[in-house]
Amino acid sequence: MKFTVSWLREHLDTDASLDAILDGLTRIGLEVEGVENPAARLTGFRVARVLTAERHPQADKLQVLSVDAGDGPLQVVCGAPNARAGLVGVFGMPGAVVPANGMELRVAAIRGVESNGMMCSTRELELGEDHDGIIELPADAPVGTTFADYAGLDDPVIDVAITPNRQDCMGVRGIARDLAAAGLGTLRPLEAVLGDLPQITPQGAGPDVATHDPEGCPAFFAQTVAGVTNGPSPDWLQRRLTAVGQKPISALVDITNYVMLGLGRPLHVYDRAKLQGGLVARHATAGEQVLALNGKTYTLDGGETVIADDAAVHDIGGIMGGEHSGVSETTTDVLIECAYFTPETIARTGQKLALTSDARQRFERGVDPAFLDEGLAIATRLVLALCGGTPSEVTRAGEPPADPRLVAYNPNLSETLGGLAVAPERQQEILERLGFVVDLEWNVVVPSWRRDVDGPADLVEEVIRIEGIDKVPSTPLPRPAGVARPTATPEQKLERRLRRSAAARGLNEAITWSFIAEDAAASFGGGAWTLANPISEDMKVMRPSLLPGLLSAANRNLKRGATGVRLFEIGRRYLADGERLTLGVVLAGEQRSRGWQAGKAAPFDAFDAKAEALALLEAAGAPVANLQVMDGAGDAYHPGQSATLRLGPKTVLAAFGTLHPRLAKAFDLSGSVVAVELFLDALPGKRGTGFMRPAYAPPALQAVTRDFAFLVPATVSGDALVRAVRGADKAAIVDARLFDVFTGAGVEEGSKSLAVEVTLQPGEKSFTDAEIKGVADKVVAAAAKLGASLRG
């Protein structure tokens, strides 16, 4: 929200300096983003008179001027068609910098003739779009005066960041009201701000308007003015709009922008000659199109609120008007619309159409629903003052939601809730200065322009921010005697442990958005949580998996030259039944770079993903030795190069494997990409064991290892064989691992050779040969149940 200091002072009677105003804005929660002084850009530009104008000896379209800028005649070469003797304009002295292009003016020869500076156009000074000739000032303009002083441009422009809850500060008057409450002056009555604008004497019936969409447009007020003359707006209005970044268009359009920026009330003006029948606020019909004022055509799907006549749609309600019914220099009869649009409808339509405007910014925050009559009257009076004409009666269709809200308040909440003791009479003064009405029993009527206030806590916020947040004392929390007890939850401890473990394994932590696009969510089972008010279409769904964000991050890193990417993230997935804590890992690119020792570069494969999954599960405290490797990793993975790690057939602790080629292509990733998902919410709970580790008790006797090579059907997994072997004698066998897989010569087709190393641990005495043979027989018998036989 931009405004000039002079504009603020129209509403705020104050002698506060610029620095005091800036400090006051920040202190009450209106953050100042910047201050710009247009006069600083016009240093070196003066009011000057052209004394003589002669044809350039070397160019037909150039003239040699003699210019007086207060210090005597200077020779200037000029190509403007309106340059002539006696003209008073704006002269850029040597050393001045032209705002439009940053060029520093110097003494230079132009086609062989010396030129000292430049006579300037409106566009070159960034004061408008006119570039057909140099600026022409009144003949009595004081020669030699700094142009910024003469034009009243020494008026700082303040840019304030308005938070979404402060819709009342989307107009200069709302900001002035806040500053007045903070003690920086007195809010002037609105009638005093308007000055001697003509009063309205209506003649004739009001226009034919209606609302058929009470949810999107509960109230539609309108008034016509006949016999207007639409031309350029007066200089004071053009300068005011230009200073805050608005382009002056015509008196009628500039009036609506002036009321919107000054009072926070958006309006729209229609050319009545271009309308067919009455205007109605209604739902759009699917397929209807409207050519908006920005020159773009929008196709509507039926959920939008529009303003239409008998023939076509003329306005995307509350966001932007249409070109077909816009006013022009030939307009003589106008219809002024002042409507109330519900914020939710405006927000949905604006996001759907990717269309933003100053009106949308205000309506989707919520404009004052009780300011329709007064806002319409002010706009009509300005039209009468600047364009003339005869007004009609006002037509009021519908009712705005302007019922007063009452909040029961206790002034003690200022201290108990806000941490600052403020005298009750001071609290009442603050609230009343902000527009609230307080009775003797502290029932507070909320003003219609404060949509954000609906409870006592909001009133405490108002009191504290105006009294001064800096006055709230810094009070430490009470601390009990003795050693502080740990406050981290088991879940937080688990996250910390896994972060350290993942980093120790060479993985780099990434933090990605919890919001993703709908198509990305669909690739991972679809998103159950869709945002009603997303930041953008690419951030519309809460992620059902951590992998989309990690894959996008891997893509960015690889495109910037990384040969291998190892990323992990701990965060939450958002599923239909709630949030789920998850650890995601993505490995992409080269696992090992080429080198004279390493040889060729090696890509990642599914076994790298499995190794990460097992290591991180072990760090998390999962019973890794009891896990089963099973299929069912999901559609995101390659069906033949992926699996799950389960504790029993139903409890899935992790999914790992190679990413499906379709997904790799969708994320623009080439080569092998593998991923891991650890479902931390599925980890089995453990009873608290205190902070001490169990004592280390190594076995007294040396372990014994034996190798077995089995011929098994090709359909039998190595994990199934290892589990069967490990369970053959649970007392003697402490470990079993697969160390070789072979197919080829000597192995029948449809079979494979699996070699397993079995570790036996004696207890009180060493194993005898007979005992070892007995265990070996049990191992062979257990394997035989899977169709395995010892390989000869």
C-alpha positions in Angstrom: 0.0 0.0 0.0 1.6 3.3 -1.2 0.6 6.8 -0.2 2.2 10.2 -0.1 2.7 12.2 3.1 0.5 15.0 1.8 -2.3 12.5 1.2 -1.9 11.2 4.7 -2.0 14.7 6.1 -5.4 15.3 4.4 -6.9 12.7 6.7 -4.5 13.1 9.7 -4.2 16.5 11.4 -0.5 16.2 12.5 2.7 18.1 12.6 4.8 15.0 13.0 7.9 14.7 11.0 8.5 12.0 8.3 10.7 10.1 10.7 8.1 10.2 13.4 5.4 8.9 11.0 7.6 6.1 9.9 8.5 5.1 13.4 4.8 5.3 14.4 3.7 3.0 11.5 6.2 0.3 12.4 5.4 0.6 16.1 1.7 -0.1 15.6 2.3 -3.1 13.2 2.2 -1.5 9.8 5.7 -2.4 8.5 7.3 0.3 6.3 8.9 -1.4 3.3 10.4 1.7 1.8 10.2 5.5 1.4 10.7 7.2 -1.9 11.1 10.9 -2.5 10.4 11.8 -6.1 12.2 15.1 -5.7 15.5 13.3 -5.3 15.2 11.9 -8.8 14.6 15.3 -10.2 17.7 17.0 -8.8 19.2 19.3 -11.5 15.9 19.9 -13.3 14.6 23.5 -13.4 11.9 25.7 -14.8 13.3 27.4 -17.9 12.2 29.7 -20.6 13.1 29.3 -24.3 14.5 32.7 -25.5 15.1 31.9 -29.1 14.7 28.9 -31.4 16.7 28.6 -34.7 16.9 25.8 -37.2 19.9 23.5 -36.8 22.4 24.1 -39.6 23.0 20.3 -40.1 19.6 18.8 -39.4 16.1 19.7 -40.5 14.4 18.1 -37.5 16.6 19.7 -34.8 16.5 23.3 -33.4 19.2 25.3 -31.6 17.6 26.9 -28.6 18.7 29.6 -26.3 17.4 28.7 -22.8 17.4 30.7 -19.6 17.2 28.5 -16.5 18.0 31.3 -14.1 21.7 31.7 -14.7 21.7 33.3 -18.1 21.3 31.9 -21.6 22.5 28.4 -22.5 22.6 26.8 -25.9 20.6 23.6 -26.2 19.9 21.3 -29.2 16.4 20.0 -29.2 14.3 17.8 -31.5 10.8 18.4 -30.0 8.3 19.6 -32.5 6.7 22.0 -30.0 10.0 23.8 -29.0 9.6 27.5 -29.7 10.6 30.9 -28.4 8.7 31.9 -25.3 7.9 28.4 -24.2 8.4 27.7 -20.5 9.4 24.1 -19.8 11.6 21.8 -17.8 15.4 22.0 -18.4 17.9 19.3 -17.3 21.2 20.9 -16.4 24.5 19.2 -17.2 25.1 16.6 -14.5 21.4 15.8 -14.0 20.3 12.2 -14.5 17.3 11.5 -16.6 14.9 9.3 -14.5 13.5 7.3 -17.5 16.8 5.9 -18.7 19.5 6.8 -16.1 21.5 8.9 -18.6 23.7 11.6 -17.2 23.4 14.9 -19.1 26.6 16.4 -20.3 27.9 19.2 -22.5 28.2 17.5 -25.9 28.2 18.3 -29.6 25.1 17.2 -31.5 25.7 17.3 -35.3 28.5 19.7 -34.8 26.6 22.1 -32.5 27.4 22.3 -28.7 24.4 21.4 -26.5 24.3 22.2 -22.7 21.7 19.9 -21.2 18.2 19.0 -22.4 14.6 20.2 -22.5 12.5 17.3 -21.1 9.3 15.5 -21.9 6.8 14.0 -19.4 7.9 10.5 -20.1 11.6 11.3 -19.7 10.8 12.5 -16.1 8.6 9.5 -15.5 5.6 11.8 -14.8 3.4 10.4 -17.6 3.4 8.7 -21.0 3.5 11.9 -23.2 6.6 11.9 -25.4 5.3 13.9 -28.4 7.0 17.0 -27.2 8.6 18.8 -24.3 6.7 19.8 -21.2 4.8 23.1 -21.5 4.4 25.0 -18.2 2.3 28.2 -17.7 3.9 31.3 -18.9 4.1 32.8 -15.4 6.0 29.7 -14.0 9.0 31.1 -12.0 12.2 30.6 -14.2 15.1 29.2 -12.3 13.0 27.4 -9.7 13.7 23.7 -9.0 11.0 21.9 -11.0 10.2 19.5 -8.1 9.5 22.4 -5.8 7.3 24.1 -8.5 5.4 21.0 -9.3 4.9 20.0 -5.6 6.8 16.8 -6.1 8.7 17.1 -2.8 6.2 14.7 -1.3 7.7 11.5 0.1 5.9 8.2 -0.9 5.6 5.6 1.9 5.2 2.0 1.0 3.6 -0.1 3.8 3.2 -3.9 4.0 -0.4 -4.6 5.0 -1.0 -8.0 6.5 -4.1 -9.9 5.2 -6.0 -9.3 8.5 -5.8 -5.5 8.3 -8.2 -4.8 5.4 -9.1 -1.5 7.0 -5.6 -0.2 6.2 -5.9 -0.8 2.5 -6.9 2.9 2.3 -5.1 6.0 3.4 -7.9 6.8 5.8 -7.5 3.5 7.7 -3.8 4.2 8.2 -4.5 7.7 9.4 -7.0 6.3 11.9 -4.3 4.0 13.3 -1.8 6.7 13.6 -4.3 9.0 15.3 -5.0 6.3 17.8 -1.3 6.0 18.5 -1.1 9.7 19.3 0.4 11.1 16.1 -2.4 13.5 15.4 -6.2 13.7 15.1 -8.3 12.0 12.4 -10.0 14.7 10.4 -13.8 14.3 9.7 -14.4 12.8 6.3 -16.5 15.8 5.2 -13.6 18.1 6.0 -11.4 15.9 3.8 -13.8 16.1 0.9 -14.0 19.9 1.1 -16.5 21.8 -0.9 -17.6 19.0 -3.3 -21.1 19.6 -4.7 -24.0 18.0 -2.9 -26.2 15.5 -4.7 -29.6 16.6 -5.8 -31.0 13.4 -7.5 -33.3 13.7 -10.5 -35.1 10.8 -11.9 -35.2 7.1 -11.0 -32.1 5.1 -10.3 -30.7 2.5 -12.7 -32.0 -1.0 -13.1 -29.7 -3.3 -11.1 -30.2 -6.5 -9.2 -28.3 -9.3 -7.5 -29.1 -13.0 -8.2 -26.1 -14.2 -6.3 -26.6 -13.4 -2.7 -23.6 -15.5 -1.6 -21.1 -13.9 -4.0 -22.6 -10.4 -4.1 -25.0 -9.7 -1.3 -25.4 -6.0 -2.1 -25.3 -4.1 -5.4 -25.8 -0.3 -5.1 -25.7 1.9 -8.2 -26.3 5.5 -9.3 -26.2 7.2 -12.7 -24.9 10.5 -13.8 -26.1 11.9 -17.1 -24.4 14.6 -19.2 -20.8 14.1 -18.0 -17.7 15.4 -19.8 -14.9 12.9 -19.5 -11.4 14.2 -20.1 -8.1 14.2 -18.4 -8.3 14.5 -14.6 -6.9 17.6 -12.9 -3.2 17.9 -12.3 -3.5 17.4 -8.5 -5.3 14.1 -9.0 -2.9 12.9 -11.7 0.1 13.7 -9.6 -1.3 11.9 -6.6 -2.1 8.7 -8.6 1.2 8.8 -10.4 3.2 9.2 -7.2 1.8 5.9 -5.9 2.3 4.0 -9.1 -1.1 4.4 -10.7 -1.4 5.4 -14.4 -3.9 8.3 -14.9 -6.4 7.4 -17.6 -9.3 9.8 -17.5 -11.3 11.7 -14.9 -13.9 9.1 -14.4 -11.5 6.2 -14.0 -9.1 8.3 -11.9 -12.0 9.1 -9.5 -12.6 5.4 -8.8 -8.9 4.8 -8.2 -8.7 7.8 -5.9 -11.6 6.6 -3.8 -10.2 3.1 -3.7 -6.8 4.1 -2.5 -7.9 6.9 -0.2 -10.9 5.2 1.4 -10.4 1.5 0.7 -13.6 1.3 -1.3 -13.3 -0.2 -4.9 -15.9 1.1 -7.4 -16.5 0.6 -11.1 -17.9 3.0 -13.8 -19.8 1.8 -16.8 -20.6 3.7 -20.0 -24.4 3.5 -20.1 -24.5 3.8 -23.9 -22.7 0.5 -24.1 -25.1 -1.4 -21.9 -28.2 -3.3 -23.1 -30.9 -3.4 -20.3 -30.2 -3.5 -16.6 -27.2 -4.9 -14.8 -27.4 -8.0 -12.6 -24.9 -9.7 -10.4 -25.2 -13.4 -11.0 -23.2 -16.7 -11.4 -21.4 -17.0 -14.7 -22.6 -19.5 -17.2 -20.0 -22.2 -18.1 -18.3 -21.1 -21.3 -19.1 -17.4 -21.1 -16.2 -15.1 -22.0 -15.3 -11.6 -20.9 -12.6 -9.3 -22.4 -11.2 -7.6 -19.3 -9.6 -4.2 -19.1 -6.1 -5.8 -19.1 -6.8 -6.8 -22.7 -7.1 -10.6 -22.0 -10.1 -12.8 -22.6 -11.2 -15.0 -19.8 -13.4 -18.1 -20.2 -15.6 -18.7 -17.1 -16.7 -22.1 -15.8 -19.8 -21.1 -13.9 -18.5 -20.6 -10.4 -17.6 -17.0 -10.7 -19.7 -13.9 -9.7 -20.1 -11.6 -12.7 -21.9 -8.4 -13.6 -23.9 -8.7 -16.8 -26.6 -7.0 -18.8 -29.2 -8.6 -21.1 -26.5 -9.3 -23.8 -23.2 -10.2 -22.2 -20.9 -10.2 -19.2 -19.3 -6.9 -18.5 -17.4 -7.4 -15.2 -15.6 -10.2 -13.3 -17.3 -9.1 -10.1 -15.0 -7.4 -7.6 -11.8 -8.1 -9.7 -11.8 -6.4 -13.1 -14.2 -4.7 -15.4 -14.6 -5.4 -19.1 -13.5 -3.4 -22.1 -16.8 -3.4 -23.8 -18.5 -1.2 -21.3 -15.6 0.9 -20.2 -15.7 4.6 -20.3 -13.9 6.7 -22.9 -13.5 10.4 -23.9 -16.9 10.1 -25.7 -18.8 8.9 -22.7 -21.7 11.2 -21.6 -23.8 9.0 -19.3 -22.3 6.7 -16.7 -23.4 4.2 -14.1 -21.4 4.0 -10.9 -21.4 0.6 -9.3 -20.7 0.2 -5.5 -21.1 -3.4 -4.5 -20.1 -5.8 -1.7 -18.5 -9.0 -2.8 -17.8 -11.8 -0.3 -14.0 -12.3 0.3 -14.1 -16.1 -0.2 -15.8 -15.8 -3.7 -13.3 -13.2 -4.8 -10.3 -15.3 -3.6 -11.5 -18.4 -5.4 -12.2 -16.6 -8.7 -9.0 -14.7 -8.6 -6.9 -17.9 -8.1 -8.9 -19.8 -10.7 -8.4 -17.2 -13.4 -4.8 -16.2 -12.2 -6.1 -12.6 -12.2 -5.1 -10.0 -9.7 -6.0 -6.4 -9.3 -6.1 -3.6 -6.7 -9.9 -4.3 -6.3 -9.3 -8.0 -5.7 -6.7 -7.3 -3.0 -9.3 -5.3 -1.1 -12.4 -7.4 -1.7 -10.7 -10.7 -0.8 -9.6 -9.2 2.5 -13.0 -7.7 3.1 -14.1 -4.1 2.5 -16.3 -2.2 4.9 -19.9 -3.5 4.3 -21.4 -0.4 5.9 -19.7 2.0 3.5 -21.6 1.4 0.4 -24.0 4.4 0.5 -21.3 6.8 1.6 -18.7 5.4 -0.8 -21.1 5.7 -3.7 -22.1 9.3 -2.7 -18.4 10.4 -2.5 -17.7 9.0 -6.0 -20.8 10.7 -7.4 -19.9 14.0 -5.8 -16.4 13.8 -7.3 -17.9 13.0 -10.8 -20.1 16.1 -10.5 -17.2 18.2 -9.4 -14.8 17.1 -12.2 -17.1 16.0 -15.0 -20.4 17.7 -14.4 -23.7 16.0 -15.1 -27.0 15.3 -13.4 -27.3 12.4 -10.8 -30.2 10.0 -10.4 -31.6 8.4 -7.4 -29.6 5.5 -5.9 -30.8 1.9 -6.5 -30.1 -0.6 -3.7 -30.3 -4.3 -4.5 -29.7 -6.7 -1.7 -28.3 -6.0 1.8 -24.7 -6.0 2.9 -23.7 -8.1 5.9 -23.3 -5.1 8.2 -24.9 -6.3 11.4 -22.9 -4.9 14.4 -20.8 -7.4 16.4 -20.7 -7.2 20.2 -17.7 -8.5 22.2 -17.8 -8.8 26.0 -14.4 -7.5 27.2 -12.6 -7.5 30.5 -9.8 -4.8 30.7 -7.8 -7.1 33.0 -7.1 -9.2 30.0 -4.6 -6.6 28.9 -2.3 -7.8 31.7 -3.2 -11.5 32.0 -3.3 -12.2 28.3 -1.1 -9.4 26.8 1.5 -9.1 29.5 1.0 -5.3 29.9 -1.0 -3.5 32.5 -2.9 -0.6 30.9 -5.3 1.6 32.8 -9.0 0.9 31.9 -9.6 4.5 30.9 -6.6 4.4 28.6 -7.8 1.1 27.0 -11.2 2.7 26.4 -9.5 5.8 24.8 -7.5 3.5 22.5 -10.5 1.5 21.4 -12.7 4.5 20.8 -10.0 6.2 18.7 -9.9 3.1 16.6 -13.6 3.3 16.0 -14.9 0.9 18.6 -17.8 1.8 20.9 -17.4 0.9 24.6 -20.2 1.0 27.1 -20.0 1.2 30.9 -20.1 -2.6 31.2 -17.3 -3.1 28.7 -19.5 -4.4 25.9 -17.6 -3.4 22.8 -19.2 -2.8 19.5 -16.8 -3.7 16.7 -16.7 -1.2 13.8 -17.9 -2.5 10.4 -14.4 -2.0 8.8 -12.7 -4.4 11.3 -13.6 -7.8 9.9 -10.6 -9.3 11.8 -11.9 -8.6 15.3 -14.3 -11.2 16.7 -13.2 -11.9 20.3 -11.6 -10.4 23.5 -8.1 -11.6 22.4 -8.4 -9.4 19.3 -9.2 -6.4 21.5 -6.2 -7.1 23.7 -4.1 -7.1 20.5 -5.5 -3.7 19.5 -4.7 -2.2 23.0 -1.2 -3.6 23.2 -0.1 -2.6 19.7 -1.3 1.0 20.1 0.1 1.3 23.7 3.4 -0.1 22.5 4.6 -3.7 22.2 8.0 -2.4 23.2 6.4 -1.6 26.6 5.7 -5.3 27.3 8.2 -6.4 29.9 10.6 -9.2 29.2 9.8 -11.7 32.0 11.6 -15.0 32.2 9.6 -18.1 32.8 9.8 -19.5 36.3 12.4 -22.3 36.7 12.1 -24.9 39.4 15.0 -25.7 41.6 17.3 -28.6 40.8 18.4 -30.2 37.5 16.0 -29.5 34.6 14.2 -32.6 33.4 14.5 -33.4 29.7 11.6 -32.1 27.6 12.2 -33.7 24.2 9.5 -36.3 23.3 10.5 -39.8 22.1 9.5 -38.6 18.6 11.8 -35.6 18.8 14.7 -37.8 20.0 14.1 -40.2 17.2 14.2 -37.4 14.6 17.5 -36.1 16.1 19.1 -39.6 16.1 18.1 -40.3 12.5 19.3 -36.9 11.3 22.8 -37.6 12.8 22.8 -41.1 11.4 21.8 -40.0 7.9 24.4 -37.3 7.9 27.0 -39.6 9.1 26.3 -41.9 6.2 27.0 -39.1 3.7 23.4 -38.0 3.1 22.6 -34.2 2.8 19.5 -33.0 4.5 16.9 -31.2 2.4 13.9 -29.2 3.5 11.2 -29.1 0.9 7.7 -27.6 0.7 4.8 -29.6 2.2 2.6 -28.3 -0.6 3.0 -29.9 -4.1 1.1 -29.8 -7.4 -1.9 -32.1 -8.0 -0.2 -34.1 -10.8 2.9 -34.7 -8.6 0.6 -35.9 -5.7 -1.3 -38.2 -8.1 1.9 -40.0 -9.0 2.2 -41.0 -5.4 -1.3 -42.1 -4.7 -3.0 -38.7 -4.8 -3.4 -36.0 -2.1 -6.1 -36.3 0.5 -5.6 -32.7 1.7 -6.4 -30.0 -0.9 -5.8 -26.4 0.1 -8.8 -24.1 -0.2 -6.5 -21.0 -0.6 -3.2 -22.2 -2.1 -0.2 -20.0 -2.8 -0.2 -21.2 -6.4 -1.4 -24.1 -8.5 2.0 -25.8 -8.0 1.4 -25.8 -4.2 -2.2 -26.9 -4.0 -2.0 -30.3 -2.3 -0.4 -31.4 0.9 2.2 -34.0 0.0 1.3 -37.7 0.4 5.0 -38.6 0.1 8.3 -36.8 0.7 9.7 -38.1 -2.6 8.3 -35.4 -5.0 10.1 -32.6 -3.1 13.4 -34.6 -2.9 13.2 -35.6 -6.6 12.7 -32.0 -7.6 15.7 -31.0 -5.4 17.8 -33.8 -7.0 16.9 -32.5 -10.5 18.0 -29.0 -9.6 21.3 -30.2 -8.2 22.1 -32.5 -11.1 21.3 -29.7 -13.6 23.8 -27.5 -11.8 26.7 -29.9 -12.3 26.5 -32.3 -9.4 27.6 -35.8 -10.5 25.9 -37.6 -7.6 23.1 -36.6 -5.2 22.4 -38.1 -1.8 19.5 -36.3 -0.2 17.3 -37.1 2.8 14.4 -35.3 4.6 12.5 -36.0 7.7 9.0 -34.6 7.6 5.3 -35.5 7.5 3.1 -37.1 4.9 -0.5 -36.0 4.8 -2.9 -38.9 4.4 -6.7 -39.2 4.7 -6.3 -40.6 8.2 -3.8 -38.0 9.5 -0.2 -36.9 9.4 2.6 -39.5 9.3 6.2 -39.0 10.3 8.4 -40.2 7.5 12.1 -40.2 6.4 12.7 -40.0 2.7 16.0 -40.7 0.8 16.8 -40.1 -2.8 20.0 -41.2 -4.5 20.6 -40.1 -8.0 23.5 -39.8 -10.5 26.8 -41.5 -9.8 27.3 -43.6 -6.7 31.1 -43.6 -7.4 32.9 -41.2 -9.6 35.3 -42.6 -12.2 39.0 -42.7 -11.2 42.2 -44.6 -11.7 41.6 -46.7 -8.6 37.8 -46.9 -8.8 37.6 -47.5 -12.5 34.4 -46.6 -14.3 31.7 -44.5 -12.7 29.0 -46.6 -11.1 25.3 -45.7 -10.7 23.1 -46.3 -7.7 21.0 -49.4 -7.6 18.2 -50.9 -5.5 20.8 -52.6 -3.2 22.2 -49.2 -2.3 18.7 -48.1 -1.3 18.2 -51.3 0.7 21.5 -50.6 2.6 20.4 -47.1 3.5 17.0 -48.4 4.6 18.5 -51.1 6.9 21.1 -48.8 8.4 18.6 -46.1 9.2 16.1 -48.5 10.6 18.8 -49.9 12.8 19.6 -46.4 14.0 15.9 -45.9 14.7 15.9 -49.0 17.0 14.0 -51.3 14.7 14.5 -55.1 15.1 16.4 -55.3 11.8 17.2 -59.0 12.2 13.5 -59.8 12.3 12.5 -57.9 9.2 11.1 -59.6 6.1 11.8 -58.4 2.6 8.5 -58.5 0.6 7.1 -56.8 -2.5 4.4 -54.1 -2.6 6.6 -51.0 -2.6 4.0 -49.2 -4.7 3.5 -47.7 -8.2 6.2 -45.1 -7.6 8.9 -47.8 -7.8 10.2 -50.1 -10.5 8.1 -53.3 -10.1 11.1 -55.6 -10.5 13.7 -53.6 -8.5 11.9 -52.6 -5.3 10.6 -54.2 -2.1 9.4 -53.4 1.4 10.8 -54.2 4.8 8.2 -55.5 7.1 7.8 -56.6 10.7 5.3 -59.4 10.0 3.2 -59.4 6.9 1.2 -56.3 7.7 3.6 -53.8 9.4 5.5 -52.0 6.7 8.5 -50.1 8.1 10.1 -49.1 4.8 9.8 -49.1 1.0 12.9 -49.0 -1.2 14.1 -49.5 -4.7 14.6 -48.0 -8.1 12.2 -45.2 -9.1 9.8 -46.1 -11.8 11.1 -44.9 -15.2 7.8 -43.1 -15.8 8.3 -41.0 -12.7 12.0 -40.4 -13.4 10.9 -39.0 -16.8 8.2 -36.8 -15.2 10.8 -35.3 -12.9 13.3 -34.9 -15.8 15.8 -37.3 -14.2 18.0 -39.4 -16.4 20.0 -42.5 -15.3 19.2 -44.7 -12.3 17.4 -43.0 -9.4 16.7 -45.0 -6.2 14.7 -44.0 -3.2 13.8 -45.0 0.3 10.8 -44.2 2.5 11.0 -45.1 6.2 7.6 -45.0 7.9 8.6 -43.9 11.3 5.1 -43.9 12.7 5.0 -47.7 12.1 8.1 -48.4 14.3 7.2 -50.6 17.3 7.0 -48.7 20.6 9.6 -49.4 23.2 9.3 -49.2 27.0 11.4 -46.5 28.7 14.8 -48.0 29.8 16.3 -44.9 31.3 19.5 -43.2 30.1 21.9 -46.1 30.7 22.9 -48.6 28.1 23.0 -52.3 29.1 26.4 -53.5 30.1 28.6 -54.9 27.3 28.9 -58.7 27.8 30.9 -60.4 25.1 30.6 -64.2 24.7 33.2 -66.2 26.5 33.8 -68.7 23.7 34.7 -68.1 20.1 31.9 -68.3 17.5 31.9 -71.0 14.7 30.9 -70.3 11.1 29.8 -72.8 8.5 28.9 -72.2 4.9 26.1 -74.0 3.0 25.4 -73.8 -0.7 21.8 -74.7 -1.7 20.1 -75.3 -5.0 16.7 -73.6 -4.7 13.9 -72.9 -7.2 14.3 -69.5 -8.9 11.1 -68.3 -7.3 12.5 -68.6 -3.8 13.9 -65.4 -2.4 17.1 -65.2 -0.6 15.4 -63.6 2.4 13.1 -66.5 2.8 16.0 -69.0 2.8 18.0 -67.0 5.3 15.0 -66.7 7.6 14.4 -70.5 7.4 18.1 -71.2 8.2 18.2 -68.7 11.1 15.2 -70.4 12.6 16.5 -73.9 12.3 18.1 -73.8 15.8 17.5 -70.5 17.6 19.6 -71.5 20.6 22.8 -72.2 18.6 22.4 -70.0 15.5 23.0 -66.3 16.2 23.3 -65.1 12.6 22.8 -66.1 9.0 23.6 -64.1 5.9 23.5 -64.6 2.1 26.9 -64.2 0.6 26.6 -65.6 -2.9 24.1 -66.0 -5.7 25.0 -68.1 -8.8 23.2 -69.2 -12.0 24.9 -70.8 -15.0 27.0 -73.9 -15.7 26.1 -76.7 -13.3 22.8 -75.2 -12.2 19.6 -76.4 -13.8 17.4 -73.9 -15.6 14.7 -72.7 -13.2 17.0 -73.0 -10.2 19.7 -70.9 -8.6 22.5 -71.4 -6.1 22.3 -69.5 -2.9 25.3 -69.6 -0.4 24.6 -68.9 3.2 27.1 -68.3 6.0 25.8 -69.5 9.4 27.3 -68.3 12.7 27.0 -70.6 15.7 27.7 -69.3 19.2 28.5 -71.8 22.0 27.4 -71.0 25.5 29.0 -72.6 28.5 31.2 -75.0 26.5 32.5 -75.4 23.0 30.5 -77.4 20.4 31.5 -80.9 19.7 31.7 -82.2 16.2 28.5 -84.1 16.7 26.7 -81.0 18.0 27.8 -79.0 15.0 26.7 -81.8 12.7 23.3 -81.8 14.4 22.8 -78.1 13.8 23.9 -78.6 10.2 21.3 -81.3 9.7 18.6 -79.0 11.1 19.7 -76.2 8.7 19.4 -78.6 5.7 16.1 -79.8 6.9 14.7 -76.3 7.3 15.9 -75.4 3.8 14.4 -78.5 2.4 10.9 -77.2 3.3 11.5 -74.4 0.7 12.5 -77.0 -1.9 16.2 -76.4 -1.4 18.9 -79.1 -1.5 22.6 -79.0 -0.8 24.6 -78.4 -3.9 27.0 -81.2 -4.7 
